[in-house]
Amino acid sequence: MFDPISLTVGAALVGAGWAVGRFSRRGKPTDSPATCGCGHDLAMHDPEQGVCHTEISRKNMGGLREWVRCGCRRYTGPTPIEDYFSRPILPPTE
């Protein structure tokens, strides 16, 4: 009814797959958003001026943490594909 060799081979394959998935290095996800040089994505940058709206945490002179605005002044990441084919229609500027 049950073949012990097939069950052993199947269990070995499952164990090997689990070990490879558990202990192998994982790369960067392929669906990650396009990021700027500051590490923030396009959604955090103002489309008109290009400045970054994200706040980052840093230590001040007293050793306490404070929130300051990101120093990025222009989006330097890859150009979105929408900008290659069509210009934004709304809001009208005329």
Residue pairs with C-beta under 8 A, 6 or more apart in sequence:
33 41
33 42
33 43
34 41
34 42
34 77
34 78
34 80
35 41
35 77
36 42
36 45
36 52
36 72
36 75
36 76
36 77
37 72
37 76
37 77
38 52
38 54
38 70
38 71
38 72
40 52
40 54
40 70
40 72
41 77
42 75
42 77
42 80
44 52
44 53
44 54
44 70
45 51
45 52
45 53
45 72
45 75
46 52
46 53
50 73
50 74
50 75
51 72
51 73
51 74
52 69
52 70
52 71
52 72
52 73
52 75
53 69
53 70
54 69
54 70
55 67
55 68
55 69
55 70
56 67
56 68
56 69
56 70
57 65
57 66
57 67
58 65
58 66
58 68
59 65
59 66
60 66
